[in-house]
Amino acid sequence: MTTMATAAPVRASQAWYKILYVQVLIAIFMGAVVGCLWPSLATNDWIKALGDGFIKLIKMVIAPIIFCTVTSGIAHIQDAKKVGSVGLKALFYFEIVSSFALLLGLVMGNLVQIGHGLAVKPDAAAVANYVKQAEASKTVDFFLNIIPDSVVGAFARGDVLQVLLFAILFGFSLMALGKRGERLRGMIDDVAHAVFGVIAIVMKAAPVGAFGAMAFTVGKFGPAALGNLIGLIALFYATAALFVVVVLGLIARLVGFSIFKFLLYIKGEILIVLGTSSSESALPQLMEKLERLGCSKTVVGLVVPTGYSFNLDGTNIYMTLATLFIAQALGVDLSFNQQLTILLVAMLTSKGASGVTGAGFITLAATLSVVNPALVPGMAIVFSIDKFMSEVRALTNIIGNGIAAVFVSWWEDELERGTLQARLNQPAVSTTIDPTSTMK
């Protein structure tokens, strides 16, 4: 079990307006106000660039973060079987929990048939680009795409799974080198410290990014754009909340902690995701805080990056719920067998959807084209509100991946229970990344 350095908690004398998550919360509120009152200003390209720029800054360091954490985690352990054990348990967990997410969306879509009687005329042209991407995507292509054409290309594109594959292989190589690889392992640890230092600097711009993203979203898609579709948004929000509280809550209780305390612990990351609509924007910070929570570095390094492609609970809920909603709106009755097909198809099409806004919409197109091609034009019904739903998809995804890392650490008997309880029970938790607290 690796030993994690304890980061200093927020000082009691620290002014409230200097706390990062408070700044982000204020920025989100201000962005919503600007978007409502001055939509022409909020939709300015420079306002939009604030949010897009922040996400790009975060994505800039995701590949090196994943490479360093995974490589170091594997290289520092002595038993190669342990990595395989973590990987198998993580995949098993992902499939079970993803199935619950799909089933919950299907059940809620049947119980609350919000799509019936919706007078919306679908426009196939509005979603043609997404459908084209979905048709070009095949399951076999996804698995082949895990193997990069070149290592440099994987880092340049920031492809999480490709970087993860290379990091695992490189970590095993360093493990096999033994003492000859100690100097290189030390260099990788030092690089990780430096990269987390970059993240600490970038995170100071989080309020600016959240303001720009929220102002543009509200200014462009404001409340008037929701119309009669507000019911679908409310149902999706309620279903996602039910999944987090009940399903993830039971998993948390099994491990021995409260889901609400965990949400409070990662409140800073939740607010950042809410402001940017991208779960990737909080990935480095989430990994660092999970290690500080007492999770094994090896588990965090493997489970969290892999979960961004294999454990997208919010996307799963969205796909089954949106499919039923579109079928109801278009008056298409889906048989039990067709609804069962939705579960099987969505389980495959959801793999590889990243935390980037819009990925869930592409996987929806892939699902609809297989279940019933007649439903594809109906995607335009939910197109205008997808931005609002993508935020909850991202929130559910990041919470689900956080719980997954804690659960697998517990399953592997690599969870420091004392640290977990101390962190979750302390009144104030710093949301600032300390570059010296990782890779120890």
LINVEN-V358173 format. One record per pair of residues at least 24 apart in sequence whose C-alpha atoms are under 7 Angstrom apart, sorted by the first residue. I is the first residue (numbers start at 1). J is the second residue. If there is no record, write none. Layout:
{{I & J} {I & J}}
//
This chain:
{{1 & 296} {1 & 414} {2 & 296} {2 & 297} {3 & 440} {4 & 292} {4 & 437} {4 & 438} {4 & 440} {5 & 437} {5 & 440} {6 & 292} {6 & 437} {7 & 434} {7 & 437} {9 & 428} {9 & 429} {9 & 430} {10 & 428} {10 & 429} {10 & 430} {20 & 431} {21 & 268} {21 & 271} {23 & 207} {24 & 206} {24 & 207} {24 & 210} {24 & 271} {24 & 272} {25 & 271} {27 & 207} {27 & 208} {27 & 210} {27 & 211} {28 & 210} {28 & 211} {28 & 214} {28 & 275} {30 & 211} {31 & 211} {31 & 212} {31 & 214} {31 & 215} {32 & 214} {32 & 215} {32 & 218} {34 & 215} {35 & 215} {35 & 216} {35 & 218} {35 & 219} {36 & 218} {36 & 219} {36 & 222} {39 & 219} {39 & 220} {42 & 215} {42 & 216} {42 & 219} {43 & 216} {43 & 219} {43 & 220} {47 & 212} {47 & 216} {48 & 212} {48 & 213} {48 & 216} {50 & 208} {50 & 209} {50 & 212} {50 & 213} {51 & 209} {51 & 210} {51 & 212} {51 & 213} {51 & 276} {54 & 206} {54 & 209} {55 & 281} {57 & 202} {58 & 281} {61 & 195} {62 & 284} {63 & 155} {63 & 158} {63 & 160} {63 & 163} {65 & 192} {65 & 195} {65 & 284} {66 & 164} {66 & 301} {67 & 163} {67 & 164} {67 & 167} {68 & 188} {68 & 189} {68 & 192} {69 & 301} {70 & 167} {70 & 168} {70 & 298} {70 & 301} {70 & 302} {71 & 167} {71 & 168} {71 & 170} {71 & 171} {72 & 171} {72 & 185} {72 & 188} {72 & 189} {73 & 297} {73 & 298} {73 & 301} {74 & 171} {74 & 172} {74 & 298} {75 & 171} {75 & 172} {75 & 174} {75 & 175} {76 & 175} {86 & 299} {89 & 408} {90 & 303} {90 & 408} {94 & 310} {94 & 311} {98 & 311} {98 & 313} {98 & 316} {101 & 243} {101 & 313} {101 & 316} {101 & 317} {102 & 316} {102 & 317} {102 & 320} {102 & 343} {104 & 317} {105 & 239} {105 & 317} {105 & 318} {105 & 320} {105 & 321} {106 & 320} {106 & 321} {109 & 321} {109 & 324} {109 & 325} {114 & 231} {114 & 232} {114 & 325} {115 & 325} {115 & 326} {115 & 328} {115 & 329} {116 & 328} {116 & 329} {117 & 329} {118 & 329} {120 & 381} {122 & 377} {122 & 378} {122 & 380} {122 & 381} {123 & 377} {123 & 380} {124 & 377} {124 & 380} {126 & 380} {127 & 379} {127 & 380} {130 & 362} {130 & 365} {131 & 362} {131 & 365} {133 & 362} {134 & 362} {134 & 363} {134 & 365} {134 & 366} {135 & 366} {139 & 348} {142 & 352} {160 & 305} {161 & 306} {189 & 439} {193 & 435} {193 & 436} {193 & 438} {194 & 435} {196 & 435} {197 & 435} {200 & 432} {200 & 433} {200 & 434} {206 & 272} {210 & 272} {210 & 275} {210 & 276} {213 & 275} {213 & 276} {214 & 275} {226 & 385} {233 & 389} {237 & 392} {240 & 314} {240 & 396} {255 & 407} {255 & 410} {261 & 424} {262 & 424} {265 & 424} {265 & 429} {268 & 431} {270 & 395} {273 & 394} {273 & 395} {274 & 391} {274 & 395} {277 & 357} {277 & 390} {277 & 391} {277 & 394} {278 & 355} {278 & 356} {278 & 357} {278 & 394} {279 & 355} {279 & 394} {279 & 395} {279 & 398} {280 & 355} {280 & 356} {285 & 433} {288 & 438} {293 & 419} {293 & 420} {293 & 423} {294 & 415} {294 & 416} {294 & 417} {294 & 419} {294 & 420} {295 & 406} {295 & 409} {295 & 414} {295 & 415} {295 & 416} {296 & 409} {296 & 414} {296 & 415} {299 & 405} {299 & 408} {299 & 409} {300 & 405} {303 & 405} {304 & 401} {304 & 405} {307 & 401} {308 & 354} {308 & 355} {309 & 351} {309 & 352} {309 & 353} {309 & 354} {310 & 351} {310 & 352} {311 & 401} {312 & 397} {313 & 396} {313 & 397} {313 & 400} {314 & 392} {314 & 393} {314 & 394} {314 & 396} {314 & 397} {315 & 350} {315 & 360} {315 & 393} {316 & 346} {316 & 350} {319 & 346} {319 & 364} {323 & 368} {326 & 375} {326 & 378} {326 & 379} {327 & 375} {330 & 378} {338 & 371} {341 & 371} {342 & 371} {355 & 394} {357 & 390}}
//
